[in-house]
Amino acid sequence: MAAGIAISVHDTAPVWRGDTAGEALRRSVDLARAVEGFGYRRYWVAEHHNTPALATSSPAVLAGPILAATETIRVGSGAVLLPNHSPLVVAEQFGVLGGLFPGRVDLGLGRATGGSPESAARLGDPRRLDFGDALAELRDYFAGGSAGVRAIPEPVEPPEFWIVGSSPGSAANAGRLGLPYVYAHAIVGGGAPAALEAYRKAFRPSSQLTEPYAGVAVIVVASDSGQRAHRLARSFVYGQILMRTVDPETVLPTEEETAAHRFSSAEERFLKERIDPQFVGTPEEIAPRLGGLLRQTRADELFVLTQVPDHEARVRSYELTAKIVSSL
């Protein structure tokens, strides 16, 4: 890998037309085995609710089989959305993972809900703690307990806490807490330099971290053919269009379905807005842009999200991305 730059996976377990959610989840386990061999440091799974196109409703549950199927890669959440959960439940879930797989569990946390208002209303702690209070309680469980309550099991090595966000505010909060931070460039392109600068300025050493450590999460679709890379990348964005305009409960369209669709000018603009800030193309096309982002942000770690309907092409994209980063 490039000097000082680690590379990791961010996964949403996309569900494509003709597949089941179970098949999508099994592909995630298969992908984790593959990227471990490519030298990736972490494999994180997201949290989404009431979204049939994305099978990652329970990061802790999916992390278990991924940990069992791999040997060295760290596995965790990117992110557990804390407003949806009781801190005690999260501590118990990740305590089980940490007990079974010591030293390999990450607990990335976010403040969104990852679904519809209706699903959000049915999730979470009835106390409705604000994010700061919920996070403090969660951290206390891994330091011996909170208000006389212990989270059992208590792993010998607690999970590594992270904050995942997409704004300078979330970055500064992570810095003040002395936790590592990941900026979601995959969601809000263009804001990573300012957010990571805010993180470093606000950083205060903690028991977990003595110096700032920041990552950036990006969408990458790498292929030996630039035309194929763009064709693959369009399928997920076309799925977003369908969810916004036709059927919010749709799964994602196939590569062939996307290629057959005649995009309107408005849809083409949406495709451009979503794809251009990310990294799509051949390694030769991606490398200079990705290298520029890493230099501009001074990121310590790159998290890669690849959502394409062809699983072999997805694995190949992660393989090529590892080679890109190693050449920078």
C-alpha positions as CSV (number, residue, x, y, z in Angstrom):
1,M,0.0,0.0,0.0
2,A,1.0,3.6,-0.3
3,A,3.2,4.8,2.5
4,G,1.0,5.4,5.6
5,I,-2.3,4.8,3.8
6,A,-4.4,1.8,4.9
7,I,-7.3,0.6,2.7
8,S,-10.6,-0.8,3.9
9,V,-14.0,-1.8,2.7
10,H,-17.4,-0.1,3.3
11,D,-20.3,-2.4,2.4
12,T,-24.0,-1.9,2.0
13,A,-24.9,-5.5,0.8
14,P,-26.8,-4.2,-2.3
15,V,-29.7,-6.4,-3.6
16,W,-30.0,-6.6,-7.3
17,R,-33.0,-7.7,-9.4
18,G,-33.3,-11.4,-9.5
19,D,-31.4,-11.9,-6.3
20,T,-32.5,-12.4,-2.7
21,A,-31.3,-10.5,0.3
22,G,-29.7,-13.8,1.5
23,E,-27.7,-14.0,-1.7
24,A,-26.5,-10.4,-1.2
25,L,-25.4,-11.2,2.4
26,R,-23.5,-14.3,1.3
27,R,-21.8,-12.2,-1.4
28,S,-20.6,-9.9,1.4
29,V,-19.0,-12.8,3.2
30,D,-17.4,-13.9,0.0
31,L,-16.1,-10.4,-0.7
32,A,-14.6,-10.2,2.8
33,R,-12.6,-13.3,2.2
34,A,-11.3,-11.9,-1.1
35,V,-10.3,-8.5,0.2
36,E,-8.5,-10.0,3.1
37,G,-6.2,-11.6,0.5
38,F,-5.8,-8.2,-1.2
39,G,-4.4,-6.6,2.0
40,Y,-7.4,-4.6,3.2
41,R,-7.3,-3.7,6.8
42,R,-11.0,-3.5,7.7
43,Y,-14.4,-4.6,6.5
44,W,-17.3,-2.4,7.7
45,V,-21.0,-2.9,7.1
46,A,-23.5,-0.1,7.0
47,E,-26.9,0.2,8.7
48,H,-30.1,0.8,6.7
49,H,-33.7,0.2,7.5
50,N,-36.9,-0.3,5.5
51,T,-34.8,-0.4,2.3
52,P,-35.2,-3.6,0.3
53,A,-32.3,-2.6,-2.0
54,L,-29.8,-2.7,0.9
55,A,-29.6,-5.8,3.1
56,T,-27.5,-4.3,5.9
57,S,-30.2,-3.7,8.6
58,S,-28.0,-5.2,11.4
59,P,-24.3,-4.6,11.3
60,A,-23.6,-6.6,14.4
61,V,-25.4,-9.7,13.1
62,L,-23.6,-9.5,9.7
63,A,-20.2,-8.9,11.3
64,G,-20.4,-12.3,13.0
65,P,-20.3,-14.5,9.9
66,I,-17.7,-12.2,8.3
67,L,-15.4,-12.5,11.3
68,A,-15.9,-16.3,11.3
69,A,-15.1,-16.5,7.6
70,T,-11.9,-14.5,7.8
71,E,-8.7,-14.6,9.9
72,T,-7.0,-11.3,10.2
73,I,-9.1,-8.4,8.8
74,R,-10.8,-6.2,11.3
75,V,-14.6,-6.2,11.0
76,G,-17.3,-3.9,12.2
77,S,-19.8,-1.2,11.5
78,G,-19.8,1.8,9.3
79,A,-21.9,2.7,11.1
80,V,-24.2,1.6,13.9
81,L,-26.7,4.4,13.9
82,L,-26.9,5.1,17.6
83,P,-30.3,6.9,17.7
84,N,-31.8,3.5,16.6
85,H,-30.5,1.5,19.6
86,S,-30.2,1.3,23.3
87,P,-26.5,1.8,24.2
88,L,-26.8,-1.3,26.4
89,V,-27.9,-3.5,23.5
90,V,-25.1,-2.2,21.3
91,A,-22.6,-2.9,24.1
92,E,-23.9,-6.4,24.5
93,Q,-23.8,-7.2,20.8
94,F,-20.3,-5.9,20.3
95,G,-19.2,-7.5,23.6
96,V,-20.2,-10.9,22.1
97,L,-18.3,-10.2,18.9
98,G,-15.3,-8.9,20.9
99,G,-15.3,-12.0,23.1
100,L,-15.4,-14.4,20.2
101,F,-12.9,-12.4,18.0
102,P,-10.6,-10.4,20.3
103,G,-8.7,-7.6,18.7
104,R,-10.6,-7.7,15.4
105,V,-13.8,-5.7,16.1
106,D,-14.5,-2.1,15.2
107,L,-17.6,-0.1,16.3
108,G,-18.2,2.8,14.0
109,L,-21.0,5.1,15.1
110,G,-23.2,7.6,13.4
111,R,-26.1,9.9,14.3
112,A,-28.5,9.3,11.4
113,T,-31.3,6.8,11.4
114,G,-30.8,5.2,8.0
115,G,-34.4,4.8,7.0
116,S,-37.8,6.3,6.9
117,P,-39.3,8.3,9.7
118,E,-41.8,5.4,10.3
119,S,-39.0,2.9,10.8
120,A,-37.0,5.3,13.0
121,A,-40.0,5.7,15.2
122,R,-40.0,2.0,15.9
123,L,-36.3,1.7,16.7
124,G,-34.2,3.1,19.5
125,D,-34.0,3.6,23.2
126,P,-37.4,4.8,24.6
127,R,-35.4,7.4,26.6
128,R,-34.5,9.0,23.3
129,L,-31.0,10.1,24.5
130,D,-29.2,12.7,22.4
131,F,-26.2,11.3,20.5
132,G,-23.6,12.6,23.0
133,D,-25.3,11.1,26.0
134,A,-25.9,7.8,24.3
135,L,-22.2,7.6,23.2
136,A,-21.0,8.4,26.7
137,E,-23.2,5.6,28.1
138,L,-22.0,3.2,25.5
139,R,-18.3,3.9,26.2
140,D,-19.0,3.5,29.9
141,Y,-20.2,-0.1,29.4
142,F,-16.8,-1.0,28.0
143,A,-15.1,0.7,31.0
144,G,-16.9,-1.3,33.7
145,G,-20.5,-0.3,33.5
146,S,-23.0,2.6,33.6
147,A,-25.2,3.5,36.6
148,G,-24.7,0.1,38.2
149,V,-25.5,-1.8,35.0
150,R,-22.8,-3.9,33.2
151,A,-22.9,-5.0,29.6
152,I,-22.2,-8.8,29.5
153,P,-20.1,-10.2,28.1
154,E,-17.2,-7.8,28.8
155,P,-14.5,-8.5,26.2
156,V,-10.9,-8.5,27.3
157,E,-10.2,-6.1,24.4
158,P,-13.1,-3.7,23.8
159,P,-14.0,-2.8,20.2
160,E,-12.3,0.2,18.6
161,F,-14.6,3.2,18.6
162,W,-15.0,5.4,15.5
163,I,-17.2,8.3,14.5
164,V,-18.6,8.3,10.9
165,G,-20.1,11.5,9.5
166,S,-20.4,13.9,6.6
167,S,-19.9,17.4,8.1
168,P,-17.2,19.5,9.8
169,G,-19.5,19.4,12.9
170,S,-19.3,15.6,13.2
171,A,-15.6,15.7,12.5
172,A,-14.9,18.3,15.2
173,N,-17.0,16.3,17.7
174,A,-14.9,13.2,16.9
175,G,-11.8,15.2,17.5
176,R,-12.9,16.6,20.8
177,L,-13.7,13.0,21.9
178,G,-10.3,11.8,20.8
179,L,-11.7,9.2,18.5
180,P,-10.8,8.3,14.9
181,Y,-13.1,9.7,12.3
182,V,-14.3,8.7,8.8
183,Y,-15.8,11.3,6.4
184,A,-18.4,9.9,4.1
185,H,-17.3,11.4,0.7
186,A,-19.5,8.7,-0.8
187,I,-22.5,10.6,0.5
188,V,-21.4,14.2,0.4
189,G,-18.6,14.7,-2.1
190,G,-16.3,17.6,-1.8
191,G,-16.4,18.2,1.9
192,A,-13.6,15.9,3.1
193,P,-10.7,18.4,3.2
194,A,-12.7,20.9,5.4
195,A,-14.1,18.1,7.6
196,L,-10.7,16.5,8.2
197,E,-9.1,19.8,8.9
198,A,-11.8,20.6,11.5
199,Y,-11.2,17.1,13.0
200,R,-7.5,17.7,13.4
201,K,-8.0,21.2,14.9
202,A,-10.4,20.0,17.5
203,F,-8.5,16.8,18.4
204,R,-7.8,16.1,22.0
205,P,-5.8,12.9,23.0
206,S,-7.8,10.2,24.7
207,S,-7.2,6.7,26.2
208,Q,-7.9,5.2,22.7
209,L,-6.0,7.7,20.6
210,T,-3.0,9.9,21.2
211,E,-2.9,11.5,17.8
212,P,-5.5,12.3,15.1
213,Y,-6.5,9.4,12.8
214,A,-8.9,10.1,10.0
215,G,-10.3,8.3,7.0
216,V,-12.3,9.1,3.9
217,A,-15.0,6.8,2.5
218,V,-15.4,7.0,-1.3
219,I,-17.2,5.1,-4.1
220,V,-14.8,3.4,-6.5
221,V,-15.7,1.4,-9.6
222,A,-12.5,0.2,-11.2
223,S,-12.3,-2.0,-14.3
224,D,-9.9,-2.9,-17.0
225,S,-12.3,-1.1,-19.3
226,G,-13.3,2.4,-18.6
227,Q,-16.6,2.0,-20.6
228,R,-17.5,-1.1,-18.5
229,A,-16.7,0.8,-15.2
230,H,-19.1,3.5,-16.1
231,R,-21.8,1.0,-17.3
232,L,-21.5,-0.8,-14.0
233,A,-21.6,2.4,-11.9
234,R,-24.8,3.6,-13.6
235,S,-26.8,0.6,-12.3
236,F,-26.7,1.7,-8.6
237,V,-27.5,5.3,-9.4
238,Y,-30.4,4.2,-11.7
239,G,-31.6,2.3,-8.7
240,Q,-31.6,5.5,-6.7
241,I,-33.6,7.2,-9.4
242,L,-36.2,4.4,-9.3
243,M,-36.5,4.5,-5.5
244,R,-37.0,8.3,-5.6
245,T,-39.5,8.4,-8.6
246,V,-41.1,5.0,-9.2
247,D,-41.0,2.6,-6.3
248,P,-39.2,3.3,-2.9
249,E,-39.3,-0.4,-2.2
250,T,-37.6,-1.6,-5.4
251,V,-34.4,-3.6,-5.5
252,L,-31.6,-2.5,-7.7
253,P,-31.7,-2.8,-11.5
254,T,-29.3,-5.2,-13.4
255,E,-26.6,-4.0,-15.7
256,E,-28.7,-5.0,-18.7
257,E,-31.8,-3.3,-17.4
258,T,-29.9,-0.1,-16.9
259,A,-28.3,-0.2,-20.3
260,A,-31.7,-0.6,-21.9
261,H,-33.2,2.4,-20.1
262,R,-33.5,5.7,-22.0
263,F,-32.4,8.3,-19.5
264,S,-34.1,11.7,-19.6
265,S,-31.9,14.8,-19.5
266,A,-32.8,15.2,-15.8
267,E,-31.8,11.6,-15.1
268,E,-28.5,12.1,-16.9
269,R,-27.8,15.2,-14.8
270,F,-28.5,13.1,-11.7
271,L,-26.1,10.4,-12.9
272,K,-23.4,12.9,-13.5
273,E,-23.9,14.6,-10.1
274,R,-23.6,11.2,-8.4
275,I,-20.8,9.6,-10.4
276,D,-18.5,12.5,-11.2
277,P,-17.3,13.2,-7.6
278,Q,-16.5,9.6,-7.1
279,F,-13.8,7.4,-8.8
280,V,-15.0,5.4,-11.8
281,G,-12.8,4.1,-14.6
282,T,-9.6,2.3,-15.3
283,P,-6.7,2.3,-12.8
284,E,-4.9,4.8,-15.0
285,E,-7.9,7.1,-14.9
286,I,-8.6,6.7,-11.2
287,A,-5.1,6.9,-9.7
288,P,-4.3,10.6,-10.2
289,R,-7.7,11.8,-8.9
290,L,-7.7,9.4,-5.9
291,G,-4.1,10.4,-5.1
292,G,-5.1,14.0,-5.2
293,L,-7.9,13.5,-2.7
294,L,-5.6,11.6,-0.4
295,R,-3.0,14.3,-0.5
296,Q,-5.5,17.1,-0.1
297,T,-7.2,15.4,2.9
298,R,-4.0,13.9,4.4
299,A,-6.2,10.9,5.2
300,D,-4.7,8.0,7.1
301,E,-7.1,5.4,5.7
302,L,-9.2,5.0,2.6
303,F,-12.6,3.2,2.9
304,V,-13.9,1.9,-0.5
305,L,-17.5,1.3,-1.4
306,T,-18.2,-0.5,-4.7
307,Q,-21.9,-1.2,-5.5
308,V,-22.1,-3.0,-8.9
309,P,-24.4,-5.8,-10.1
310,D,-21.7,-8.2,-11.3
311,H,-20.1,-9.9,-8.3
312,E,-16.9,-10.9,-10.1
313,A,-16.6,-7.3,-11.4
314,R,-17.0,-6.1,-7.8
315,V,-14.3,-8.3,-6.5
316,R,-12.0,-7.3,-9.4
317,S,-12.7,-3.6,-8.6
318,Y,-11.5,-4.1,-5.1
319,E,-8.4,-5.9,-6.3
320,L,-7.6,-3.1,-8.8
321,T,-8.2,-0.4,-6.1
322,A,-5.7,-2.1,-3.8
323,K,-3.2,-2.0,-6.6
324,I,-4.0,1.7,-7.3
325,V,-3.4,2.7,-3.7
326,S,-0.2,0.7,-3.5
327,S,1.1,2.6,-6.5
328,L,0.4,6.1,-5.2
